[in-house]
């Protein structure tokens, strides 16, 4: 919705049957009623606002004032650059881990070299794209004409905030926000073979059934390996930090500080140990062992299963694909178990030592409780106790050193084994696998830029609403995407991309921190399986947050997508094509919305829930939405209206998307705005169509900047240049006329040649 507006006109008045609807066009600050201390926060997201004022009569012949604002977002480029930088670091780290995998047999070593060659090429491509994005200094959003440019493929199309501020004579002022953006999709790569939804399914099916020389790990196991590696990279430095803090407390001879440091160290170490309680790590160790040169399976001594022992001495042929993860029954696990258990024993030894030091400090006795230490830890703890006059630091230091050494050994083994799992995923079909990764990164980047923009705007709007803030950290935030793509031709691929990209947003969590400088741009951390977006707030705004949020609790989002095609191509799809993709997406996402509603009703306090039951019962709206999805009615726009209503009532973030966030998006947003004025603010019934025409009028919207509209074809002199020209109802009628015209043209053509 953002390529054609201009603010050249100062004042426009529409006179209809003696009633005047005043329209004032202006360019001002993003929100004139905002507090001054909020402006740096808004300016970090919004740019180049275009504002228009309307005046419409209410049902009792009073006047309401509407302030419509559209703003660009500089996050269109900022988020992709942050994300690409992270992905480059992640890929470089993975490549280094592959190099450090150790000596492998010739077959696996050749596969590794091949993988590294292709992965290095991908890293270079990402670095080139990042360099080109850093050079962009023009517009703060990507226009639809640039959606096929390779250097801009990570950037969302036409990302804008569409805000309606209503000043009603009866109700308090209200804000209604919709984020408009082009459907997240890999336009540069094209849709000849479909979108991500189809490509991922096909890739996994072929990988499962192929006879290629690799070990098959399911997508769940591959994701688990990435998760464990991510946990390792996060927990190991945290444990080292807490261990150093424990030593610092010991050097200060502070019992209370020592207890607190020990508590944090224990919690993080237990999480670290728990991360390896997974059968995948054991099976991966076995797989890596057999991939070593001369790797032979060793069975622990046992009086039974002698036949299995004799057969296990022969390693499998290196060129044969293994149909499943090797079982650990033929592998000597004792060494791994010992290494893994030493971490827990070292921690127990530290706990026992700290208990004794504090007890001695309070009682003056240095030899009490030796039996407990002898039971829990290695002899190193006992030898340290024999020197009660030593400094606390000197007695704890060797135990901390032992803990770090044990952790290092565990991390080294686990990293190598799980990296070997990831090698299998890459080794199957290198070009195809890496291109799928690139496509998924592109789509996710576009979706994430819009999500971060929407989250920051929603946080700013509801910052002083205690109910919303409680919902945010207790339940999470619902994010509803309204898709208007057809299920015809290349838009099927766009919809498949969009469905996967929005689903991947479940991997994102937000964290709110206090800004220490004027730089309040969001920062992204993490890796592909889990990203954390750090949103910075100025000091005064940060202090108003609940304690849980200020302490750094992660805030989760729950994205849902409902799609209803509304253009002429959708008519062809419904009459001659297939709409099963749209039906399955709507059904799947309804179940997700229903799950969120269930959690919301369970966790939120009753007095807050009663606020949502005043006008429209949420449960009734959900049932109505489910009925409309099951009805499989053609172009059932009621689905969109119900989903949007539920989202607004659940304090969610609203997105509206079509191919380029222009024609269809504009019509949908203006129709929604007028419907809200009618249903929530008593817009006079005789002025609904007039208000809609006023918002969609050519004079209020300006002229297209492009001579060629990618959605509607070339413009002619007789065609209006407004993106708000056709209402939805006219589209529905014209689509049927198109089919009639096609049939008549075919009949005339046959008659001519006969």
C-alpha positions, 0 to 999 in steps of 0.5 A: 500500500505504499508506492503511490501516496503523496501529500501534495493536496492540502485540502479536498472536500467531497460533497454528497447530497448536501453532506460534506466529508472533509479530507485534509492531507498532511505530513506530520510526526508519526503520532502527534499525541504521543509523548515526547520521550516516545519519539526516539522509539518510534523514529527507530521504526517509522519513516516518511509518514503520510497522514490524511484527515477525514470527517464522517457523520455518526448514526445520531448526526454527530461527527467523527474524525479519522486520522489515517496514517501510512508510514514506511519502516526502516526495518525493511533493510535493518532486519535482513542485514542483521539476519544475514550477518548471523547466518554468515557467522553460523555457516562459518562456524559450521564449516569450521566444525566440519573441518575439525571433525577429525580423521574420516575414512576416504568415503566420508572425507570426500563427502566432507570436502565436497560439502565444504566447497559448496558451503563456502560458495554459499557463504560468499554469496551471503557476504556479497548480498550483505555488502550490496544491502549495506550500500542501499541508501535510497528508499526505506522500503522495497518497491514491487518493481524490485522484487526480482532483484537478487541483491534485494531478495531478503528484503520484504516488499512494500512493508508499511504501517497503516494506522487509523486513529478514530476520534469519536464523540461517543467512545474514547479515541481508538487506534487500529493498526494493520501492517501491510507487506508483500507475501514473503516469497522467493521471487528471484528464484521463481516458482516453476517447481512450486514453493517451499511447502512442496519443495521441502516435502519432495526433498524429504521424500527423496532423501528418505527413499534414495540409495545414496551413500549417507546415513538417513536422519529424520528432520526431527533428529536433524533439528534436534542435533541443531538444537543441542549444538545451539544449547552447547554454544549458549550454555558452555560460556554461561557456565564458565562465567558463573564458575568465574563468579563463584571464584570471585565470591570465594576470593572475597570470602562472602558466604552469601555471594558464594551461595548465590553464585553456586545456585546459578552455576548449579542451574546452568550445569544441570541444563548442560547435563540434561542437553545430552540425555538424548539417544541421538547423541549416543547414536551419533557417536556410534555413527562417527566411530564407524566413519573413522578409518578402521573403526570397529564396533566394540561390544561390552563384555556380556555372557549373552548375544554372542552371535551379535558380538561376532557379527558386529566385528565386521564394519559395514561397507562404507559405500552402503547407505544405512537405512536408519540410525545405528543402534547403540547395543553394539557399541561400547558406551562406557567411555562416553558415560564416564565422560558425561558423568564426570560433569555431574560428579565435579559439580557435586564436589563443588557443592560439597566444598562450598557447604563445608567452607560456609559451615566452617566459617560459621562454626570454626570447625574444619573437619565436619561432614567428611563422610558426605564429601567422600560419598559425593565427589572425587578424592580431589575434594578430600585432599583440599579439605585437609588444608583448612587454613587455605584461602577459599579461592585456592580450595575451590580453584582446582574443583572449578578447573576440573569441572571446566575440563570435564565440560570441555571433553563432553563438548568436544565429543558431542560437537563432533558427533552432532556435526557428523549428523548435519554432514548427512543432511548436506551430503544427500544433495548438495545443490538442492539442499543449499538452495532450499536453505537459501530459499527458506532464509530469504522467505524467513527474512522477509517475514521476520522484518514485518514481524519485528516492525509489528511487535515494536508498534504494538508494544508502543501502542499498548505499553501502558495497558497492564492487561496486555503486558500480562498477556504478553509474558504469560501467554504470548502474542498472537500474530494473524496474517491475512493472505489474499493470494490466489491458488492459480499459476505462480501464486501457488508457489508464493502461498507455499513460500508464505505458509512456511515462512510464517510458520518458521516465525514460531522459532522467534522470541522477543526480549525487551531491554533498557536502551543505554544510548540513543541507538534503539534499533533491535538486535538479533541473536541466535541461529536458524533454529532459534532467534531472539530479537532484543527490543530496546526501550528508553529508560522511562518506558522500560520502567513501566514494564512488569518485573518478569519482562524487565528481568529478561523473560523471553516473549513468544509469538504465535503466527497464524495464516488465513488465505482467501484468494479474491481476484480473477485468477482465483475464479479460474482456480475454483472452477478449473483448478485446485484449492486444496492448498488454501483449504489445508492452510486455513484448517491447520492455522485454525487449529493453531488459533484454537490452541492459543485461545485455549491457553489464553483462557487457562492462564489469564485471570477471570476478570481480564477474560470477562473484558473479552466477552462483552460484545462478541463471545470469542468462543462463538467467533471461533466456532463461526470461523470453523464453520466458514472454513469447513463450508468451502464456499467460493471466495469466502471473505467472511473467513478474513473478517472473522479472523481479523476480529478475533485477532483484534479482540485478542490484542494481536498484530494484524498483517494483510498481504497479497502479491505486492501489498498494493491493489488487493491489500489496499482494498482489504484494508480500506474495507476493514477500516470502514467496517470498523467505523460502522460496527465500532464507532456508529458510522451513519449507514448511508455513509458506508459506501461514501466513506469507502469511496473517499478512502479509495478515491484517486484524489486522496491516494495519488498516482502510481509511480510506475507505468507498469503494475505487476499485479494488474498489467499495463495501465491505460489512459482510461484506467484509474491509477488508484490502488483503491479502485475496485471494491471486493464486490465488484471483483466478485462480479467481474470474475464471473464476467471474465469466465463468460467472456472466455466462453463466448470468445472460444465459441466465436473462434470455433464458429469462425474456423468452421 
